[in-house]
Amino acid sequence: MRVCFVSHTAARNGAELALLELLQGLHRLGVQCLVFVPKKGPLLEELDRLNIEWRLISYPWWWKLRGKSLPRRLFRTLHGLTAAARIAIVLRRWRCDVVVTNTVAVAAGAFAAWLARKPHVWHLHESPYRDTRITFDLGNRLSARLIEELSARIVPVSSAVANEYSRYIKRDRMRVVYQSVTLHVGIEEGLDRNPGNTCFQCCMVGSIQPWKGQDEAIKALSELVRRGVDAHLLIVGDENRFFTASLREQVRDYGLEQRVTFTGYVKEPVRYIHIADVTLLCSAWEAFGRVIVETMLAGKPVIATANSGGTAELIEEGKTGLLYERGNHNELADKIQYLYENPKVRSKLGQAGYAWVMGRFTQERYASEMLDLFTEVLAKGNVSTDSIPS
């Protein structure tokens, strides 16, 4: 089978990491893969390492912040359709069997599949409906209709994501497939925790964004220090310049300069999870929660926000992790202090989390489920030959 994937970036964020996992699994099953990217980035180095073909074709996102002018939206739409025509030519020449768009952020792959008369699968790793500042260029309802009409199957990464789209798209068109998460052998090597450093290490992994809640973790750290807890916070991930500046100012205001470390972007952030005592996930909402699975695979405990999307599908309170209400930094501090004072509980949660994730999030399972889905789509001949809905 020959499968083409369309990525919205060439970065190494959550959706792209999931794509790499899937590509590796499919490669082992004998599937030939081709990846389209709109610009160069670190993803291409990984694709080259895996001997996966890729093509560079510029195509735009089809959503932006509200308030963008109509001419810009029309230009992006025209750009997307032009790019779709170019992609369609490659699909035919490469003899592609199935097209997979690995994000809802771009639509060029779906239109290209329609033009080339190839079945299309839309893999949804996010929900723009969570952010009221964002709107699709063609409007939320029409865009959702296009997602449904131009797809043989829609694959959300969690039930939480499926619920988000179910307001516009029939649930029977969707099939939830959880992604795989792999910790490479020896990934913890290269970072050593100073034996003389006995402070309690908290770790946050992910891009620095307001909705990720790094400011809430800093507030909780301040409260812990006030209580006499010897704690430190590692903030690992890409830095949003403006929000990072506000976080650094917050750290100075609390007098925590020696207790908060910003690492910036690191290629293997899981290394920091290995040297931490606990991982914090303070997000307002997560489509899946890859960091949670990475933490469990490392045998470490995790504290995450309750009622925040995919996290509820990964953590059972008090058994495989701890949950707190977002916005309540005192409750977060309570949970951290509880683990600080109870090392046996930390160990028990880490072991239980590890036991739960083992076997559930493997590349073999992920690739097998997706290949079964592709085979089913091909067998049914799910190719849209209708005109594009208006």
C-alpha positions as CSV (number, residue, x, y, z in Angstrom):
1,M,0.0,0.0,0.0
2,R,1.2,3.6,-0.8
3,V,0.0,6.3,1.6
4,C,0.6,10.0,1.4
5,F,0.5,12.2,4.5
6,V,0.0,16.0,4.6
7,S,1.5,17.8,7.6
8,H,0.8,21.4,8.6
9,T,4.4,22.1,9.7
10,A,7.9,20.5,9.6
11,A,8.3,21.0,13.4
12,R,8.5,18.4,16.1
13,N,5.4,19.1,18.0
14,G,2.7,16.7,19.2
15,A,1.0,16.0,15.8
16,E,4.3,15.6,14.0
17,L,5.7,13.3,16.7
18,A,2.6,11.2,16.4
19,L,3.1,11.1,12.6
20,L,6.7,9.9,13.0
21,E,5.5,7.1,15.3
22,L,2.9,6.1,12.7
23,L,5.4,6.2,9.8
24,Q,7.8,4.0,11.6
25,G,5.1,1.5,12.4
26,L,3.7,1.4,8.9
27,H,7.2,1.1,7.4
28,R,7.6,-2.1,9.4
29,L,4.3,-3.4,8.0
30,G,5.6,-2.8,4.4
31,V,3.6,0.4,3.7
32,Q,5.3,2.9,1.5
33,C,4.9,6.5,2.7
34,L,5.3,10.0,1.3
35,V,5.0,13.1,3.4
36,F,4.1,16.6,2.2
37,V,5.3,19.6,4.3
38,P,4.7,23.4,3.6
39,K,8.2,24.5,4.7
40,K,11.5,23.1,5.9
41,G,12.1,22.2,9.6
42,P,13.5,19.6,12.0
43,L,10.9,17.0,10.9
44,L,12.7,16.6,7.6
45,E,15.9,15.4,9.4
46,E,13.8,12.7,11.1
47,L,12.2,11.7,7.8
48,D,15.6,11.4,6.1
49,R,16.8,9.3,9.1
50,L,13.8,6.9,8.6
51,N,14.3,6.9,4.8
52,I,10.8,8.3,4.3
53,E,10.2,10.3,1.1
54,W,9.0,13.9,1.4
55,R,7.9,16.8,-0.8
56,L,8.1,20.5,-0.1
57,I,5.0,22.3,-1.4
58,S,3.8,25.6,0.1
59,Y,0.2,25.5,1.4
60,P,-1.5,27.7,3.9
61,W,-3.5,27.0,7.1
62,W,-7.2,27.5,6.6
63,W,-7.9,29.0,10.0
64,K,-6.6,32.2,11.6
65,L,-7.3,34.6,14.4
66,R,-10.7,36.3,14.1
67,G,-10.6,39.8,12.6
68,K,-8.4,39.0,9.7
69,S,-9.5,40.8,6.6
70,L,-11.7,39.1,3.9
71,P,-9.1,39.7,1.1
72,R,-6.5,37.8,3.2
73,R,-8.9,34.9,3.8
74,L,-9.7,34.8,0.1
75,F,-6.1,34.8,-0.9
76,R,-5.3,32.0,1.5
77,T,-8.2,30.0,0.1
78,L,-7.0,30.5,-3.5
79,H,-3.4,29.6,-2.4
80,G,-4.7,26.4,-0.8
81,L,-6.6,25.4,-3.9
82,T,-3.6,26.1,-6.1
83,A,-1.4,24.0,-3.8
84,A,-4.0,21.2,-3.8
85,A,-3.8,21.0,-7.6
86,R,0.0,20.7,-7.3
87,I,-0.3,18.0,-4.7
88,A,-2.9,16.1,-6.8
89,I,-0.4,15.8,-9.6
90,V,2.2,14.2,-7.2
91,L,-0.5,11.9,-5.9
92,R,-1.2,10.5,-9.3
93,R,2.4,10.2,-10.4
94,W,3.4,8.6,-7.1
95,R,0.4,6.1,-7.5
96,C,-0.9,7.0,-4.1
97,D,-3.6,4.7,-2.6
98,V,-4.7,6.7,0.4
99,V,-4.2,10.4,1.4
100,V,-4.0,11.3,5.1
101,T,-4.2,14.9,6.4
102,N,-2.4,14.8,9.8
103,T,-4.1,17.9,11.1
104,V,-7.2,20.0,10.8
105,A,-5.1,23.1,10.3
106,V,-4.7,22.6,6.6
107,A,-7.2,21.5,3.9
108,A,-5.0,21.3,0.8
109,G,-4.5,17.5,1.2
110,A,-8.3,16.9,1.3
111,F,-8.9,19.0,-1.8
112,A,-5.9,17.3,-3.6
113,A,-7.3,13.9,-2.8
114,W,-10.7,15.0,-4.2
115,L,-9.0,16.2,-7.4
116,A,-7.0,13.0,-7.8
117,R,-10.0,10.8,-6.9
118,K,-8.1,9.2,-4.0
119,P,-9.7,8.2,-0.7
120,H,-8.9,10.7,2.1
121,V,-8.6,10.2,5.8
122,W,-8.6,13.2,8.2
123,H,-6.5,12.6,11.3
124,L,-7.6,15.2,13.9
125,H,-5.0,16.0,16.6
126,E,-6.6,19.3,17.7
127,S,-9.8,21.3,18.1
128,P,-9.9,24.9,17.0
129,Y,-13.4,25.2,18.5
130,R,-11.8,25.4,21.9
131,D,-10.3,28.9,21.1
132,T,-12.9,31.5,20.5
133,R,-10.3,33.7,18.9
134,I,-9.9,31.3,16.0
135,T,-12.1,30.9,13.0
136,F,-11.9,28.9,9.7
137,D,-11.5,31.0,6.6
138,L,-14.7,29.4,5.2
139,G,-16.6,29.6,8.5
140,N,-16.8,26.8,11.1
141,R,-20.0,25.1,9.8
142,L,-18.9,25.0,6.1
143,S,-15.4,23.9,7.1
144,A,-16.8,21.1,9.2
145,R,-19.1,20.0,6.3
146,L,-16.0,19.9,4.0
147,I,-14.1,17.8,6.6
148,E,-17.0,15.3,6.5
149,E,-17.7,15.4,2.8
150,L,-14.1,15.2,1.7
151,S,-13.2,12.3,4.0
152,A,-13.8,8.6,3.8
153,R,-13.1,8.4,7.5
154,I,-12.3,10.9,10.2
155,V,-9.9,9.8,13.0
156,P,-9.8,11.9,16.2
157,V,-6.9,11.1,18.6
158,S,-9.2,10.9,21.6
159,S,-12.9,10.7,22.6
160,A,-12.5,14.3,23.8
161,V,-11.6,15.5,20.3
162,A,-14.4,13.4,18.8
163,N,-16.9,15.1,21.2
164,E,-15.6,18.5,20.0
165,Y,-16.4,17.8,16.4
166,S,-19.6,15.9,17.0
167,R,-21.5,19.2,17.2
168,Y,-20.9,19.5,13.4
169,I,-20.0,16.0,12.2
170,K,-21.8,12.7,12.7
171,R,-20.2,10.4,15.2
172,D,-20.5,7.4,13.0
173,R,-18.1,9.1,10.5
174,M,-15.4,9.2,13.2
175,R,-13.3,6.4,14.7
176,V,-11.0,7.2,17.7
177,V,-7.5,5.8,17.3
178,Y,-5.0,6.6,20.1
179,Q,-1.5,7.4,19.0
180,S,1.6,5.6,20.1
181,V,4.3,6.9,22.4
182,T,7.8,5.4,22.4
183,L,10.6,6.2,24.7
184,H,13.9,5.4,23.0
185,V,16.4,3.2,24.8
186,G,19.0,5.3,26.6
187,I,17.0,8.5,26.2
188,E,17.6,9.3,29.9
189,E,21.4,9.3,29.3
190,G,23.2,12.6,29.2
191,L,21.3,14.3,32.0
192,D,22.4,13.6,35.6
193,R,20.7,14.9,38.7
194,N,23.2,16.3,41.1
195,P,23.4,13.8,44.0
196,G,23.7,16.8,46.4
197,N,20.6,18.4,45.1
198,T,17.8,17.2,47.3
199,C,15.1,19.7,46.2
200,F,11.9,18.3,44.9
201,Q,12.0,18.6,41.1
202,C,8.8,19.5,39.2
203,C,8.8,19.3,35.4
204,M,6.6,20.8,32.7
205,V,7.1,19.8,29.1
206,G,5.4,21.5,26.2
207,S,5.4,24.8,24.2
208,I,5.2,27.9,26.4
209,Q,1.7,29.2,25.8
210,P,-0.9,30.9,28.1
211,W,-3.3,27.9,27.8
212,K,-0.5,25.5,28.9
213,G,-0.6,27.0,32.4
214,Q,3.1,27.6,33.2
215,D,2.0,30.7,35.1
216,E,-0.2,28.5,37.3
217,A,2.7,26.2,38.1
218,I,4.9,29.1,39.1
219,K,2.1,30.3,41.5
220,A,1.9,26.8,43.0
221,L,5.7,26.8,43.4
222,S,5.6,30.2,45.2
223,E,3.0,28.7,47.6
224,L,5.1,25.6,48.2
225,V,8.2,27.7,49.0
226,R,6.1,29.8,51.4
227,R,5.1,26.6,53.2
228,G,8.8,25.6,53.5
229,V,8.9,23.0,50.7
230,D,12.3,22.8,49.0
231,A,11.0,22.6,45.4
232,H,12.3,23.5,41.9
233,L,10.4,23.9,38.6
234,L,11.8,22.9,35.2
235,I,10.0,24.5,32.2
236,V,10.9,22.6,29.1
237,G,9.8,23.6,25.6
238,D,9.6,26.2,22.8
239,E,9.4,29.7,24.1
240,N,6.6,32.2,23.1
241,R,8.6,35.4,23.4
242,F,5.9,37.6,24.9
243,F,4.4,35.0,27.3
244,T,7.9,33.8,28.4
245,A,8.8,37.4,29.2
246,S,5.7,37.7,31.4
247,L,6.6,34.4,33.1
248,R,10.2,35.6,33.8
249,E,8.8,38.7,35.3
250,Q,6.4,36.6,37.4
251,V,9.4,34.6,38.6
252,R,11.3,37.7,39.6
253,D,8.2,39.1,41.4
254,Y,8.0,36.0,43.5
255,G,11.7,35.9,44.1
256,L,12.0,32.4,42.5
257,E,15.0,33.1,40.2
258,Q,17.0,30.2,41.7
259,R,14.0,27.8,41.7
260,V,12.7,28.1,38.1
261,T,14.7,27.0,35.1
262,F,13.7,27.7,31.5
263,T,15.5,25.2,29.2
264,G,14.1,26.5,25.9
265,Y,13.6,24.0,23.0
266,V,15.3,20.6,23.5
267,K,15.1,17.8,21.0
268,E,14.5,15.1,23.6
269,P,12.5,16.7,26.5
270,V,11.8,13.3,28.0
271,R,15.3,13.4,29.4
272,Y,14.1,16.0,31.9
273,I,11.1,13.9,32.9
274,H,13.6,11.2,34.0
275,I,15.4,13.5,36.4
276,A,12.2,15.0,37.8
277,D,10.2,13.8,40.8
278,V,6.8,14.7,39.2
279,T,5.5,16.0,35.9
280,L,2.9,18.8,35.9
281,L,0.3,19.3,33.1
282,C,-1.6,22.5,33.8
283,S,-3.3,22.9,30.4
284,A,-6.7,24.3,29.9
285,W,-7.4,21.5,27.4
286,E,-5.4,18.8,25.8
287,A,-6.5,16.8,22.7
288,F,-4.5,13.8,23.9
289,G,-1.8,14.4,26.5
290,R,1.3,12.8,25.1
291,V,3.4,14.1,28.0
292,I,1.3,12.1,30.4
293,V,2.0,8.8,28.5
294,E,5.7,9.7,28.3
295,T,5.8,10.4,32.1
296,M,4.1,7.0,32.8
297,L,6.5,5.2,30.5
298,A,9.3,6.8,32.5
299,G,7.8,5.4,35.7
300,K,7.2,8.9,37.1
301,P,4.0,10.3,38.7
302,V,2.0,13.0,37.0
303,I,-0.4,15.7,38.2
304,A,-2.7,17.1,35.6
305,T,-5.8,19.3,35.2
306,A,-9.2,17.6,35.6
307,N,-11.9,18.0,32.9
308,S,-9.3,19.1,30.4
309,G,-10.0,16.9,27.4
310,G,-7.9,13.8,26.7
311,T,-6.2,13.8,30.1
312,A,-9.3,12.3,31.7
313,E,-8.9,9.3,29.3
314,L,-5.3,8.7,30.6
315,I,-5.5,9.3,34.3
316,E,-7.5,7.7,37.0
317,E,-7.4,9.9,40.1
318,G,-5.3,8.4,42.9
319,K,-4.4,5.3,40.9
320,T,-2.4,6.3,37.8
321,G,-1.9,10.0,38.7
322,L,-3.4,13.0,40.5
323,L,-5.9,15.6,39.2
324,Y,-6.6,19.1,40.2
325,E,-9.0,21.9,39.1
326,R,-7.4,24.3,36.8
327,G,-7.2,27.8,38.2
328,N,-6.7,26.5,41.7
329,H,-3.0,26.8,42.3
330,N,-3.4,26.1,46.0
331,E,-4.9,22.7,45.2
332,L,-2.0,22.1,42.8
333,A,0.4,23.0,45.6
334,D,-1.4,20.6,47.9
335,K,-1.0,17.7,45.4
336,I,2.7,18.5,44.9
337,Q,3.3,18.7,48.6
338,Y,1.5,15.4,49.1
339,L,3.9,13.7,46.8
340,Y,6.9,15.5,48.3
341,E,6.0,14.2,51.7
342,N,5.1,10.7,50.6
343,P,7.8,9.1,48.4
344,K,6.1,5.7,48.6
345,V,3.0,7.2,47.0
346,R,5.2,8.7,44.3
347,S,6.7,5.3,43.6
348,K,3.3,3.6,43.6
349,L,1.7,6.1,41.2
350,G,4.7,5.8,38.9
351,Q,4.6,2.0,38.9
352,A,0.8,2.0,38.4
353,G,1.0,4.4,35.5
354,Y,3.7,2.4,33.8
355,A,1.7,-0.8,34.2
356,W,-1.3,0.9,32.6
357,V,0.4,2.4,29.6
358,M,2.5,-0.6,28.7
359,G,1.0,-2.3,25.7
360,R,-1.6,0.3,25.1
361,F,0.4,2.9,23.2
362,T,2.7,0.9,21.1
363,Q,3.7,1.6,17.5
364,E,2.6,-1.9,16.5
365,R,-0.9,-1.3,17.8
366,Y,-1.2,2.2,16.3
367,A,0.1,1.3,12.9
368,S,-2.0,-1.9,12.8
369,E,-5.2,0.0,13.6
370,M,-4.5,2.7,11.0
371,L,-3.5,0.1,8.3
372,D,-6.8,-1.8,9.0
373,L,-8.6,1.5,8.6
374,F,-6.8,2.3,5.3
375,T,-7.6,-1.2,4.0
376,E,-11.2,-0.8,4.9
377,V,-11.4,2.5,3.2
378,L,-9.9,1.1,0.0
379,A,-12.1,-2.0,0.0
380,K,-15.2,0.2,0.2
381,G,-13.9,2.6,-2.5
382,N,-14.7,5.6,-0.4
383,V,-13.8,8.3,-2.9
384,S,-15.9,11.5,-3.0
385,T,-16.9,12.1,-6.6
386,D,-19.5,14.8,-5.6
387,S,-19.0,18.4,-6.2
388,I,-17.6,20.4,-3.3
389,P,-20.4,21.5,-1.0
390,S,-21.3,25.1,-0.9
